[in-house]
């Protein structure tokens, strides 16, 4: 009985360690992505002209949804490079 209890606890702890290691790796990747984004922002603090290259460095994609008949608004999603979507905008 003591051995089976020990084995079960070992399995639980091994599973917990694996999950925590994956979480740490995910946070480390997110930190690296934010660092890259900040570097791009610093590079373009004072841009004189908005060009395709400037926009392409900052933005991965822009999604413009259909107009909602109920509210007569449309949702616009901007997915930024390295950090993803910050918020959803509604345009009237």
PyMOL Python script that loads the backbone (N, CA, C, O; Angstrom):
from pymol import cmd

cmd.read_pdbstr("""\
ATOM      1  N   UNK A   1       0.837  -1.195   0.000  1.00  0.00           N
ATOM      2  CA  UNK A   1       0.000   0.000   0.000  1.00  0.00           C
ATOM      3  C   UNK A   1       0.876   1.251   0.000  1.00  0.00           C
ATOM      4  O   UNK A   1       0.580   2.220  -0.699  1.00  0.00           O
ATOM      5  N   UNK A   2       1.932   1.230   0.769  1.00  0.00           N
ATOM      6  CA  UNK A   2       2.829   2.371   0.847  1.00  0.00           C
ATOM      7  C   UNK A   2       3.516   2.612  -0.494  1.00  0.00           C
ATOM      8  O   UNK A   2       3.717   3.758  -0.893  1.00  0.00           O
ATOM      9  N   UNK A   3       3.872   1.545  -1.181  1.00  0.00           N
ATOM     10  CA  UNK A   3       4.537   1.649  -2.476  1.00  0.00           C
ATOM     11  C   UNK A   3       3.591   2.237  -3.519  1.00  0.00           C
ATOM     12  O   UNK A   3       4.006   3.092  -4.301  1.00  0.00           O
ATOM     13  N   UNK A   4       2.352   1.808  -3.551  1.00  0.00           N
ATOM     14  CA  UNK A   4       1.403   2.332  -4.543  1.00  0.00           C
ATOM     15  C   UNK A   4       1.112   3.808  -4.278  1.00  0.00           C
ATOM     16  O   UNK A   4       0.949   4.584  -5.220  1.00  0.00           O
ATOM     17  N   UNK A   5       1.046   4.194  -3.024  1.00  0.00           N
ATOM     18  CA  UNK A   5       0.837   5.603  -2.679  1.00  0.00           C
ATOM     19  C   UNK A   5       2.034   6.441  -3.127  1.00  0.00           C
ATOM     20  O   UNK A   5       1.874   7.539  -3.659  1.00  0.00           O
ATOM     21  N   UNK A   6       3.230   5.905  -2.902  1.00  0.00           N
ATOM     22  CA  UNK A   6       4.457   6.592  -3.319  1.00  0.00           C
ATOM     23  C   UNK A   6       4.515   6.716  -4.841  1.00  0.00           C
ATOM     24  O   UNK A   6       4.881   7.765  -5.369  1.00  0.00           O
ATOM     25  N   UNK A   7       4.151   5.640  -5.544  1.00  0.00           N
ATOM     26  CA  UNK A   7       4.160   5.660  -7.012  1.00  0.00           C
ATOM     27  C   UNK A   7       3.167   6.683  -7.556  1.00  0.00           C
ATOM     28  O   UNK A   7       3.473   7.404  -8.506  1.00  0.00           O
ATOM     29  N   UNK A   8       1.989   6.747  -6.960  1.00  0.00           N
ATOM     30  CA  UNK A   8       0.981   7.712  -7.395  1.00  0.00           C
ATOM     31  C   UNK A   8       1.470   9.140  -7.164  1.00  0.00           C
ATOM     32  O   UNK A   8       1.286  10.008  -8.017  1.00  0.00           O
ATOM     33  N   UNK A   9       2.086   9.379  -6.020  1.00  0.00           N
ATOM     34  CA  UNK A   9       2.609  10.718  -5.732  1.00  0.00           C
ATOM     35  C   UNK A   9       3.734  11.065  -6.698  1.00  0.00           C
ATOM     36  O   UNK A   9       3.838  12.207  -7.144  1.00  0.00           O
ATOM     37  N   UNK A  10       4.566  10.101  -7.021  1.00  0.00           N
ATOM     38  CA  UNK A  10       5.657  10.306  -7.987  1.00  0.00           C
ATOM     39  C   UNK A  10       5.094  10.694  -9.354  1.00  0.00           C
ATOM     40  O   UNK A  10       5.594  11.622  -9.991  1.00  0.00           O
ATOM     41  N   UNK A  11       4.066   9.994  -9.801  1.00  0.00           N
ATOM     42  CA  UNK A  11       3.430  10.304 -11.088  1.00  0.00           C
ATOM     43  C   UNK A  11       2.842  11.709 -11.075  1.00  0.00           C
ATOM     44  O   UNK A  11       3.004  12.460 -12.037  1.00  0.00           O
ATOM     45  N   UNK A  12       2.164  12.065  -9.996  1.00  0.00           N
ATOM     46  CA  UNK A  12       1.565  13.398  -9.890  1.00  0.00           C
ATOM     47  C   UNK A  12       2.637  14.483  -9.923  1.00  0.00           C
ATOM     48  O   UNK A  12       2.483  15.496 -10.607  1.00  0.00           O
ATOM     49  N   UNK A  13       3.726  14.267  -9.180  1.00  0.00           N
ATOM     50  CA  UNK A  13       4.798  15.257  -9.146  1.00  0.00           C
ATOM     51  C   UNK A  13       5.521  15.352 -10.492  1.00  0.00           C
ATOM     52  O   UNK A  13       5.896  16.445 -10.915  1.00  0.00           O
ATOM     53  N   UNK A  14       5.716  14.233 -11.156  1.00  0.00           N
ATOM     54  CA  UNK A  14       6.342  14.239 -12.480  1.00  0.00           C
ATOM     55  C   UNK A  14       5.472  15.001 -13.468  1.00  0.00           C
ATOM     56  O   UNK A  14       5.976  15.780 -14.277  1.00  0.00           O
ATOM     57  N   UNK A  15       4.189  14.780 -13.401  1.00  0.00           N
ATOM     58  CA  UNK A  15       3.243  15.487 -14.267  1.00  0.00           C
ATOM     59  C   UNK A  15       3.261  16.995 -13.978  1.00  0.00           C
ATOM     60  O   UNK A  15       3.238  17.811 -14.900  1.00  0.00           O
ATOM     61  N   UNK A  16       3.302  17.346 -12.709  1.00  0.00           N
ATOM     62  CA  UNK A  16       3.342  18.755 -12.316  1.00  0.00           C
ATOM     63  C   UNK A  16       4.619  19.428 -12.817  1.00  0.00           C
ATOM     64  O   UNK A  16       4.577  20.549 -13.325  1.00  0.00           O
ATOM     65  N   UNK A  17       5.746  18.746 -12.674  1.00  0.00           N
ATOM     66  CA  UNK A  17       7.030  19.294 -13.141  1.00  0.00           C
ATOM     67  C   UNK A  17       6.984  19.526 -14.653  1.00  0.00           C
ATOM     68  O   UNK A  17       7.426  20.571 -15.133  1.00  0.00           O
ATOM     69  N   UNK A  18       6.461  18.572 -15.395  1.00  0.00           N
ATOM     70  CA  UNK A  18       6.366  18.710 -16.850  1.00  0.00           C
ATOM     71  C   UNK A  18       5.495  19.905 -17.222  1.00  0.00           C
ATOM     72  O   UNK A  18       5.863  20.696 -18.090  1.00  0.00           O
ATOM     73  N   UNK A  19       4.346  20.037 -16.573  1.00  0.00           N
ATOM     74  CA  UNK A  19       3.429  21.147 -16.861  1.00  0.00           C
ATOM     75  C   UNK A  19       4.077  22.483 -16.528  1.00  0.00           C
ATOM     76  O   UNK A  19       3.944  23.440 -17.291  1.00  0.00           O
ATOM     77  N   UNK A  20       4.781  22.562 -15.397  1.00  0.00           N
ATOM     78  CA  UNK A  20       5.443  23.811 -15.008  1.00  0.00           C
ATOM     79  C   UNK A  20       6.594  24.159 -15.952  1.00  0.00           C
ATOM     80  O   UNK A  20       6.813  25.333 -16.251  1.00  0.00           O
ATOM     81  N   UNK A  21       7.326  23.153 -16.420  1.00  0.00           N
ATOM     82  CA  UNK A  21       8.400  23.402 -17.387  1.00  0.00           C
ATOM     83  C   UNK A  21       7.844  23.950 -18.696  1.00  0.00           C
ATOM     84  O   UNK A  21       8.434  24.848 -19.296  1.00  0.00           O
ATOM     85  N   UNK A  22       6.709  23.411 -19.139  1.00  0.00           N
ATOM     86  CA  UNK A  22       6.060  23.903 -20.361  1.00  0.00           C
ATOM     87  C   UNK A  22       5.594  25.341 -20.176  1.00  0.00           C
ATOM     88  O   UNK A  22       5.716  26.160 -21.087  1.00  0.00           O
ATOM     89  N   UNK A  23       5.060  25.649 -18.994  1.00  0.00           N
ATOM     90  CA  UNK A  23       4.603  27.003 -18.705  1.00  0.00           C
ATOM     91  C   UNK A  23       5.776  27.981 -18.682  1.00  0.00           C
ATOM     92  O   UNK A  23       5.664  29.095 -19.194  1.00  0.00           O
ATOM     93  N   UNK A  24       6.886  27.576 -18.100  1.00  0.00           N
ATOM     94  CA  UNK A  24       8.084  28.425 -18.066  1.00  0.00           C
ATOM     95  C   UNK A  24       8.581  28.679 -19.489  1.00  0.00           C
ATOM     96  O   UNK A  24       8.942  29.806 -19.825  1.00  0.00           O
ATOM     97  N   UNK A  25       8.601  27.653 -20.315  1.00  0.00           N
ATOM     98  CA  UNK A  25       9.045  27.804 -21.707  1.00  0.00           C
ATOM     99  C   UNK A  25       8.127  28.767 -22.458  1.00  0.00           C
ATOM    100  O   UNK A  25       8.592  29.593 -23.243  1.00  0.00           O
ATOM    101  N   UNK A  26       6.828  28.655 -22.214  1.00  0.00           N
ATOM    102  CA  UNK A  26       5.863  29.539 -22.864  1.00  0.00           C
ATOM    103  C   UNK A  26       6.081  30.988 -22.445  1.00  0.00           C
ATOM    104  O   UNK A  26       6.050  31.886 -23.286  1.00  0.00           O
ATOM    105  N   UNK A  27       6.298  31.221 -21.162  1.00  0.00           N
ATOM    106  CA  UNK A  27       6.542  32.580 -20.676  1.00  0.00           C
ATOM    107  C   UNK A  27       7.858  33.131 -21.216  1.00  0.00           C
ATOM    108  O   UNK A  27       7.951  34.315 -21.537  1.00  0.00           O
ATOM    109  N   UNK A  28       8.864  32.283 -21.315  1.00  0.00           N
ATOM    110  CA  UNK A  28      10.152  32.709 -21.857  1.00  0.00           C
ATOM    111  C   UNK A  28      10.003  33.130 -23.319  1.00  0.00           C
ATOM    112  O   UNK A  28      10.587  34.128 -23.741  1.00  0.00           O
ATOM    113  N   UNK A  29       9.221  32.369 -24.094  1.00  0.00           N
ATOM    114  CA  UNK A  29       8.988  32.715 -25.495  1.00  0.00           C
ATOM    115  C   UNK A  29       8.221  34.026 -25.601  1.00  0.00           C
ATOM    116  O   UNK A  29       8.537  34.865 -26.445  1.00  0.00           O
ATOM    117  N   UNK A  30       7.213  34.206 -24.747  1.00  0.00           N
ATOM    118  CA  UNK A  30       6.429  35.444 -24.756  1.00  0.00           C
ATOM    119  C   UNK A  30       7.325  36.640 -24.438  1.00  0.00           C
ATOM    120  O   UNK A  30       7.207  37.692 -25.066  1.00  0.00           O
ATOM    121  N   UNK A  31       8.212  36.480 -23.470  1.00  0.00           N
ATOM    122  CA  UNK A  31       9.140  37.554 -23.105  1.00  0.00           C
ATOM    123  C   UNK A  31      10.041  37.900 -24.282  1.00  0.00           C
ATOM    124  O   UNK A  31      10.285  39.076 -24.555  1.00  0.00           O
ATOM    125  N   UNK A  32      10.534  36.884 -24.979  1.00  0.00           N
ATOM    126  CA  UNK A  32      11.396  37.110 -26.144  1.00  0.00           C
ATOM    127  C   UNK A  32      10.622  37.844 -27.245  1.00  0.00           C
ATOM    128  O   UNK A  32      11.166  38.733 -27.900  1.00  0.00           O
ATOM    129  N   UNK A  33       9.360  37.472 -27.447  1.00  0.00           N
ATOM    130  CA  UNK A  33       8.538  38.126 -28.466  1.00  0.00           C
ATOM    131  C   UNK A  33       8.288  39.597 -28.117  1.00  0.00           C
ATOM    132  O   UNK A  33       8.349  40.463 -28.990  1.00  0.00           O
ATOM    133  N   UNK A  34       8.012  39.871 -26.864  1.00  0.00           N
ATOM    134  CA  UNK A  34       7.788  41.260 -26.430  1.00  0.00           C
ATOM    135  C   UNK A  34       9.069  42.064 -26.611  1.00  0.00           C
ATOM    136  O   UNK A  34       9.021  43.222 -27.027  1.00  0.00           O
ATOM    137  N   UNK A  35      10.205  41.466 -26.306  1.00  0.00           N
ATOM    138  CA  UNK A  35      11.490  42.141 -26.490  1.00  0.00           C
ATOM    139  C   UNK A  35      11.706  42.488 -27.960  1.00  0.00           C
ATOM    140  O   UNK A  35      12.160  43.588 -28.276  1.00  0.00           O
ATOM    141  N   UNK A  36      11.385  41.560 -28.857  1.00  0.00           N
ATOM    142  CA  UNK A  36      11.504  41.827 -30.294  1.00  0.00           C
ATOM    143  C   UNK A  36      10.583  42.968 -30.714  1.00  0.00           C
ATOM    144  O   UNK A  36      10.980  43.838 -31.488  1.00  0.00           O
ATOM    145  N   UNK A  37       9.340  42.964 -30.199  1.00  0.00           N
ATOM    146  CA  UNK A  37       8.378  44.008 -30.554  1.00  0.00           C
ATOM    147  C   UNK A  37       8.873  45.370 -30.075  1.00  0.00           C
ATOM    148  O   UNK A  37       8.781  46.349 -30.814  1.00  0.00           O
ATOM    149  N   UNK A  38       9.390  45.448 -28.867  1.00  0.00           N
ATOM    150  CA  UNK A  38       9.907  46.712 -28.332  1.00  0.00           C
ATOM    151  C   UNK A  38      11.073  47.206 -29.186  1.00  0.00           C
ATOM    152  O   UNK A  38      11.209  48.406 -29.423  1.00  0.00           O
ATOM    153  N   UNK A  39      11.906  46.285 -29.642  1.00  0.00           N
ATOM    154  CA  UNK A  39      13.035  46.661 -30.502  1.00  0.00           C
ATOM    155  C   UNK A  39      12.532  47.281 -31.807  1.00  0.00           C
ATOM    156  O   UNK A  39      13.084  48.279 -32.271  1.00  0.00           O
ATOM    157  N   UNK A  40      11.499  46.702 -32.392  1.00  0.00           N
ATOM    158  CA  UNK A  40      10.922  47.254 -33.627  1.00  0.00           C
ATOM    159  C   UNK A  40      10.307  48.623 -33.356  1.00  0.00           C
ATOM    160  O   UNK A  40      10.462  49.541 -34.162  1.00  0.00           O
ATOM    161  N   UNK A  41       9.614  48.769 -32.236  1.00  0.00           N
ATOM    162  CA  UNK A  41       9.002  50.055 -31.891  1.00  0.00           C
ATOM    163  C   UNK A  41      10.079  51.122 -31.729  1.00  0.00           C
ATOM    164  O   UNK A  41       9.938  52.229 -32.250  1.00  0.00           O
ATOM    165  N   UNK A  42      11.146  50.802 -31.015  1.00  0.00           N
ATOM    166  CA  UNK A  42      12.222  51.770 -30.810  1.00  0.00           C
ATOM    167  C   UNK A  42      12.868  52.171 -32.144  1.00  0.00           C
ATOM    168  O   UNK A  42      13.266  53.321 -32.331  1.00  0.00           O
ATOM    169  N   UNK A  43      12.962  51.221 -33.051  1.00  0.00           N
ATOM    170  CA  UNK A  43      13.560  51.488 -34.359  1.00  0.00           C
ATOM    171  C   UNK A  43      12.740  52.509 -35.149  1.00  0.00           C
ATOM    172  O   UNK A  43      13.290  53.272 -35.943  1.00  0.00           O
ATOM    173  N   UNK A  44      11.423  52.519 -34.928  1.00  0.00           N
ATOM    174  CA  UNK A  44      10.530  53.365 -35.722  1.00  0.00           C
ATOM    175  C   UNK A  44       9.826  54.439 -34.896  1.00  0.00           C
ATOM    176  O   UNK A  44       8.703  54.829 -35.217  1.00  0.00           O
ATOM    177  N   UNK A  45      10.465  54.912 -33.851  1.00  0.00           N
ATOM    178  CA  UNK A  45       9.820  55.942 -33.018  1.00  0.00           C
ATOM    179  C   UNK A  45       9.531  57.195 -33.835  1.00  0.00           C
ATOM    180  O   UNK A  45       8.445  57.767 -33.738  1.00  0.00           O
ATOM    181  N   UNK A  46      10.479  57.612 -34.621  1.00  0.00           N
ATOM    182  CA  UNK A  46      10.329  58.845 -35.406  1.00  0.00           C
ATOM    183  C   UNK A  46      10.341  58.516 -36.892  1.00  0.00           C
ATOM    184  O   UNK A  46      11.351  58.715 -37.566  1.00  0.00           O
ATOM    185  N   UNK A  47       9.234  58.019 -37.397  1.00  0.00           N
ATOM    186  CA  UNK A  47       9.165  57.748 -38.828  1.00  0.00           C
ATOM    187  C   UNK A  47       8.571  58.961 -39.527  1.00  0.00           C
ATOM    188  O   UNK A  47       7.612  59.567 -39.047  1.00  0.00           O
ATOM    189  N   UNK A  48       9.154  59.302 -40.661  1.00  0.00           N
ATOM    190  CA  UNK A  48       8.683  60.451 -41.425  1.00  0.00           C
ATOM    191  C   UNK A  48       7.572  60.070 -42.380  1.00  0.00           C
ATOM    192  O   UNK A  48       6.711  60.886 -42.709  1.00  0.00           O
ATOM    193  N   UNK A  49       7.597  58.822 -42.821  1.00  0.00           N
ATOM    194  CA  UNK A  49       6.647  58.389 -43.832  1.00  0.00           C
ATOM    195  C   UNK A  49       6.182  56.972 -43.511  1.00  0.00           C
ATOM    196  O   UNK A  49       6.992  56.103 -43.189  1.00  0.00           O
ATOM    197  N   UNK A  50       4.888  56.750 -43.598  1.00  0.00           N
ATOM    198  CA  UNK A  50       4.344  55.421 -43.367  1.00  0.00           C
ATOM    199  C   UNK A  50       4.449  54.635 -44.670  1.00  0.00           C
ATOM    200  O   UNK A  50       3.825  54.980 -45.673  1.00  0.00           O
ATOM    201  N   UNK A  51       5.239  53.587 -44.635  1.00  0.00           N
ATOM    202  CA  UNK A  51       5.444  52.772 -45.835  1.00  0.00           C
ATOM    203  C   UNK A  51       4.954  51.350 -45.583  1.00  0.00           C
ATOM    204  O   UNK A  51       4.633  50.974 -44.456  1.00  0.00           O
ATOM    205  N   UNK A  52       4.906  50.578 -46.651  1.00  0.00           N
ATOM    206  CA  UNK A  52       4.519  49.183 -46.539  1.00  0.00           C
ATOM    207  C   UNK A  52       5.461  48.444 -45.591  1.00  0.00           C
ATOM    208  O   UNK A  52       5.020  47.626 -44.783  1.00  0.00           O
ATOM    209  N   UNK A  53       6.748  48.731 -45.691  1.00  0.00           N
ATOM    210  CA  UNK A  53       7.738  48.058 -44.854  1.00  0.00           C
ATOM    211  C   UNK A  53       7.530  48.377 -43.371  1.00  0.00           C
ATOM    212  O   UNK A  53       7.629  47.492 -42.521  1.00  0.00           O
ATOM    213  N   UNK A  54       7.236  49.672 -43.060  1.00  0.00           N
ATOM    214  CA  UNK A  54       6.981  50.051 -41.669  1.00  0.00           C
ATOM    215  C   UNK A  54       5.795  49.280 -41.104  1.00  0.00           C
ATOM    216  O   UNK A  54       5.869  48.699 -40.021  1.00  0.00           O
ATOM    217  N   UNK A  55       4.718  49.288 -41.848  1.00  0.00           N
ATOM    218  CA  UNK A  55       3.492  48.632 -41.387  1.00  0.00           C
ATOM    219  C   UNK A  55       3.704  47.127 -41.283  1.00  0.00           C
ATOM    220  O   UNK A  55       3.244  46.493 -40.334  1.00  0.00           O
ATOM    221  N   UNK A  56       4.397  46.564 -42.255  1.00  0.00           N
ATOM    222  CA  UNK A  56       4.614  45.111 -42.279  1.00  0.00           C
ATOM    223  C   UNK A  56       5.438  44.647 -41.079  1.00  0.00           C
ATOM    224  O   UNK A  56       5.244  43.530 -40.600  1.00  0.00           O
ATOM    225  N   UNK A  57       6.347  45.477 -40.589  1.00  0.00           N
ATOM    226  CA  UNK A  57       7.138  45.100 -39.408  1.00  0.00           C
ATOM    227  C   UNK A  57       6.277  45.057 -38.147  1.00  0.00           C
ATOM    228  O   UNK A  57       6.539  44.257 -37.249  1.00  0.00           O
ATOM    229  N   UNK A  58       5.258  45.904 -38.071  1.00  0.00           N
ATOM    230  CA  UNK A  58       4.419  46.000 -36.877  1.00  0.00           C
ATOM    231  C   UNK A  58       3.219  45.060 -36.892  1.00  0.00           C
ATOM    232  O   UNK A  58       2.805  44.565 -35.844  1.00  0.00           O
ATOM    233  N   UNK A  59       2.663  44.815 -38.064  1.00  0.00           N
ATOM    234  CA  UNK A  59       1.365  44.142 -38.137  1.00  0.00           C
ATOM    235  C   UNK A  59       1.461  42.850 -38.942  1.00  0.00           C
ATOM    236  O   UNK A  59       1.987  42.834 -40.054  1.00  0.00           O
ATOM    237  N   UNK A  60       0.942  41.761 -38.359  1.00  0.00           N
ATOM    238  CA  UNK A  60       0.852  40.488 -39.078  1.00  0.00           C
ATOM    239  C   UNK A  60      -0.366  40.454 -39.983  1.00  0.00           C
ATOM    240  O   UNK A  60      -0.277  40.095 -41.158  1.00  0.00           O
ATOM    241  N   UNK A  61      -1.513  40.835 -39.415  1.00  0.00           N
ATOM    242  CA  UNK A  61      -2.740  40.811 -40.213  1.00  0.00           C
ATOM    243  C   UNK A  61      -3.787  41.726 -39.596  1.00  0.00           C
ATOM    244  O   UNK A  61      -3.758  42.022 -38.402  1.00  0.00           O
ATOM    245  N   UNK A  62      -4.710  42.166 -40.440  1.00  0.00           N
ATOM    246  CA  UNK A  62      -5.861  42.974 -40.012  1.00  0.00           C
ATOM    247  C   UNK A  62      -7.106  42.263 -40.516  1.00  0.00           C
ATOM    248  O   UNK A  62      -7.237  41.994 -41.711  1.00  0.00           O
ATOM    249  N   UNK A  63      -8.005  41.965 -39.615  1.00  0.00           N
ATOM    250  CA  UNK A  63      -9.264  41.313 -39.978  1.00  0.00           C
ATOM    251  C   UNK A  63     -10.400  42.318 -39.848  1.00  0.00           C
ATOM    252  O   UNK A  63     -10.598  42.907 -38.785  1.00  0.00           O
ATOM    253  N   UNK A  64     -11.148  42.513 -40.937  1.00  0.00           N
ATOM    254  CA  UNK A  64     -12.299  43.411 -40.934  1.00  0.00           C
ATOM    255  C   UNK A  64     -13.526  42.535 -41.120  1.00  0.00           C
ATOM    256  O   UNK A  64     -13.682  41.889 -42.156  1.00  0.00           O
ATOM    257  N   UNK A  65     -14.395  42.513 -40.121  1.00  0.00           N
ATOM    258  CA  UNK A  65     -15.578  41.655 -40.138  1.00  0.00           C
ATOM    259  C   UNK A  65     -16.751  42.351 -40.814  1.00  0.00           C
ATOM    260  O   UNK A  65     -16.733  43.559 -41.049  1.00  0.00           O
ATOM    261  N   UNK A  66     -17.760  41.563 -41.115  1.00  0.00           N
ATOM    262  CA  UNK A  66     -18.988  42.093 -41.709  1.00  0.00           C
ATOM    263  C   UNK A  66     -19.677  43.051 -40.739  1.00  0.00           C
ATOM    264  O   UNK A  66     -19.496  42.965 -39.524  1.00  0.00           O
ATOM    265  N   UNK A  67     -20.473  43.969 -41.304  1.00  0.00           N
ATOM    266  CA  UNK A  67     -21.264  44.881 -40.474  1.00  0.00           C
ATOM    267  C   UNK A  67     -22.361  44.078 -39.795  1.00  0.00           C
ATOM    268  O   UNK A  67     -23.065  43.299 -40.439  1.00  0.00           O
ATOM    269  N   UNK A  68     -22.503  44.274 -38.479  1.00  0.00           N
ATOM    270  CA  UNK A  68     -23.558  43.599 -37.732  1.00  0.00           C
ATOM    271  C   UNK A  68     -24.874  44.329 -37.987  1.00  0.00           C
ATOM    272  O   UNK A  68     -24.956  45.533 -37.744  1.00  0.00           O
ATOM    273  N   UNK A  69     -25.906  43.636 -38.467  1.00  0.00           N
ATOM    274  CA  UNK A  69     -27.187  44.291 -38.732  1.00  0.00           C
ATOM    275  C   UNK A  69     -27.834  44.837 -37.453  1.00  0.00           C
ATOM    276  O   UNK A  69     -28.555  45.834 -37.496  1.00  0.00           O
ATOM    277  N   UNK A  70     -27.578  44.191 -36.336  1.00  0.00           N
ATOM    278  CA  UNK A  70     -28.204  44.609 -35.080  1.00  0.00           C
ATOM    279  C   UNK A  70     -27.649  45.936 -34.577  1.00  0.00           C
ATOM    280  O   UNK A  70     -28.395  46.772 -34.066  1.00  0.00           O
ATOM    281  N   UNK A  71     -26.339  46.128 -34.722  1.00  0.00           N
ATOM    282  CA  UNK A  71     -25.714  47.331 -34.166  1.00  0.00           C
ATOM    283  C   UNK A  71     -25.213  48.299 -35.237  1.00  0.00           C
ATOM    284  O   UNK A  71     -24.845  49.432 -34.927  1.00  0.00           O
ATOM    285  N   UNK A  72     -25.198  47.857 -36.495  1.00  0.00           N
ATOM    286  CA  UNK A  72     -24.687  48.646 -37.612  1.00  0.00           C
ATOM    287  C   UNK A  72     -23.204  48.991 -37.415  1.00  0.00           C
ATOM    288  O   UNK A  72     -22.733  50.019 -37.901  1.00  0.00           O
ATOM    289  N   UNK A  73     -22.477  48.132 -36.704  1.00  0.00           N
ATOM    290  CA  UNK A  73     -21.046  48.298 -36.467  1.00  0.00           C
ATOM    291  C   UNK A  73     -20.296  47.132 -37.085  1.00  0.00           C
ATOM    292  O   UNK A  73     -20.885  46.094 -37.390  1.00  0.00           O
ATOM    293  N   UNK A  74     -19.006  47.305 -37.266  1.00  0.00           N
ATOM    294  CA  UNK A  74     -18.169  46.208 -37.732  1.00  0.00           C
ATOM    295  C   UNK A  74     -16.965  46.086 -36.807  1.00  0.00           C
ATOM    296  O   UNK A  74     -16.459  47.083 -36.292  1.00  0.00           O
ATOM    297  N   UNK A  75     -16.524  44.878 -36.607  1.00  0.00           N
ATOM    298  CA  UNK A  75     -15.383  44.608 -35.733  1.00  0.00           C
ATOM    299  C   UNK A  75     -14.110  44.563 -36.586  1.00  0.00           C
ATOM    300  O   UNK A  75     -14.088  43.957 -37.657  1.00  0.00           O
ATOM    301  N   UNK A  76     -13.056  45.213 -36.093  1.00  0.00           N
ATOM    302  CA  UNK A  76     -11.758  45.213 -36.754  1.00  0.00           C
ATOM    303  C   UNK A  76     -10.742  44.667 -35.761  1.00  0.00           C
ATOM    304  O   UNK A  76     -10.634  45.164 -34.639  1.00  0.00           O
ATOM    305  N   UNK A  77      -9.997  43.645 -36.173  1.00  0.00           N
ATOM    306  CA  UNK A  77      -8.977  43.041 -35.313  1.00  0.00           C
ATOM    307  C   UNK A  77      -7.603  43.299 -35.938  1.00  0.00           C
ATOM    308  O   UNK A  77      -7.392  43.038 -37.122  1.00  0.00           O
ATOM    309  N   UNK A  78      -6.676  43.812 -35.131  1.00  0.00           N
ATOM    310  CA  UNK A  78      -5.302  44.030 -35.585  1.00  0.00           C
ATOM    311  C   UNK A  78      -4.412  43.068 -34.812  1.00  0.00           C
ATOM    312  O   UNK A  78      -4.369  43.102 -33.582  1.00  0.00           O
ATOM    313  N   UNK A  79      -3.709  42.220 -35.531  1.00  0.00           N
ATOM    314  CA  UNK A  79      -2.787  41.249 -34.935  1.00  0.00           C
ATOM    315  C   UNK A  79      -1.369  41.750 -35.180  1.00  0.00           C
ATOM    316  O   UNK A  79      -0.884  41.740 -36.311  1.00  0.00           O
ATOM    317  N   UNK A  80      -0.713  42.185 -34.120  1.00  0.00           N
ATOM    318  CA  UNK A  80       0.618  42.771 -34.212  1.00  0.00           C
ATOM    319  C   UNK A  80       1.695  41.693 -34.272  1.00  0.00           C
ATOM    320  O   UNK A  80       1.501  40.583 -33.777  1.00  0.00           O
ATOM    321  N   UNK A  81       2.823  42.024 -34.879  1.00  0.00           N
ATOM    322  CA  UNK A  81       3.963  41.115 -34.944  1.00  0.00           C
ATOM    323  C   UNK A  81       4.455  40.810 -33.536  1.00  0.00           C
ATOM    324  O   UNK A  81       4.525  41.701 -32.690  1.00  0.00           O
ATOM    325  N   UNK A  82       4.782  39.596 -33.299  1.00  0.00           N
ATOM    326  CA  UNK A  82       5.389  39.096 -32.067  1.00  0.00           C
ATOM    327  C   UNK A  82       4.441  39.044 -30.867  1.00  0.00           C
ATOM    328  O   UNK A  82       4.613  38.176 -30.011  1.00  0.00           O
ATOM    329  N   UNK A  83       3.457  39.928 -30.766  1.00  0.00           N
ATOM    330  CA  UNK A  83       2.647  39.963 -29.546  1.00  0.00           C
ATOM    331  C   UNK A  83       1.179  39.630 -29.760  1.00  0.00           C
ATOM    332  O   UNK A  83       0.445  39.468 -28.786  1.00  0.00           O
ATOM    333  N   UNK A  84       0.736  39.525 -30.988  1.00  0.00           N
ATOM    334  CA  UNK A  84      -0.643  39.134 -31.262  1.00  0.00           C
ATOM    335  C   UNK A  84      -1.613  40.288 -31.144  1.00  0.00           C
ATOM    336  O   UNK A  84      -1.257  41.447 -31.355  1.00  0.00           O
ATOM    337  N   UNK A  85      -2.834  39.956 -30.806  1.00  0.00           N
ATOM    338  CA  UNK A  85      -3.928  40.925 -30.764  1.00  0.00           C
ATOM    339  C   UNK A  85      -3.985  41.596 -29.408  1.00  0.00           C
ATOM    340  O   UNK A  85      -3.986  40.920 -28.379  1.00  0.00           O
ATOM    341  N   UNK A  86      -4.033  42.919 -29.395  1.00  0.00           N
ATOM    342  CA  UNK A  86      -4.094  43.650 -28.124  1.00  0.00           C
ATOM    343  C   UNK A  86      -5.522  43.936 -27.696  1.00  0.00           C
ATOM    344  O   UNK A  86      -5.819  43.929 -26.501  1.00  0.00           O
ATOM    345  N   UNK A  87      -6.392  44.184 -28.627  1.00  0.00           N
ATOM    346  CA  UNK A  87      -7.780  44.491 -28.285  1.00  0.00           C
ATOM    347  C   UNK A  87      -8.603  44.503 -29.554  1.00  0.00           C
ATOM    348  O   UNK A  87      -8.055  44.548 -30.656  1.00  0.00           O
ATOM    349  N   UNK A  88      -9.908  44.462 -29.406  1.00  0.00           N
ATOM    350  CA  UNK A  88     -10.799  44.505 -30.560  1.00  0.00           C
ATOM    351  C   UNK A  88     -11.396  45.893 -30.666  1.00  0.00           C
ATOM    352  O   UNK A  88     -11.787  46.498 -29.667  1.00  0.00           O
ATOM    353  N   UNK A  89     -11.460  46.375 -31.862  1.00  0.00           N
ATOM    354  CA  UNK A  89     -12.033  47.692 -32.122  1.00  0.00           C
ATOM    355  C   UNK A  89     -13.360  47.510 -32.849  1.00  0.00           C
ATOM    356  O   UNK A  89     -13.517  46.617 -33.682  1.00  0.00           O
ATOM    357  N   UNK A  90     -14.293  48.362 -32.521  1.00  0.00           N
ATOM    358  CA  UNK A  90     -15.578  48.381 -33.209  1.00  0.00           C
ATOM    359  C   UNK A  90     -15.675  49.703 -33.956  1.00  0.00           C
ATOM    360  O   UNK A  90     -15.516  50.775 -33.372  1.00  0.00           O
ATOM    361  N   UNK A  91     -15.937  49.611 -35.255  1.00  0.00           N
ATOM    362  CA  UNK A  91     -16.016  50.784 -36.104  1.00  0.00           C
ATOM    363  C   UNK A  91     -17.447  50.963 -36.546  1.00  0.00           C
ATOM    364  O   UNK A  91     -18.097  50.007 -36.972  1.00  0.00           O
ATOM    365  N   UNK A  92     -17.936  52.164 -36.450  1.00  0.00           N
ATOM    366  CA  UNK A  92     -19.317  52.441 -36.888  1.00  0.00           C
ATOM    367  C   UNK A  92     -19.342  52.938 -38.298  1.00  0.00           C
ATOM    368  O   UNK A  92     -20.414  53.222 -38.834  1.00  0.00           O
TER     369      UNK A  92
END
""", "prot")
cmd.dss("prot")
cmd.show_as("cartoon", "prot")
cmd.util.cbc("prot")
cmd.orient("prot")
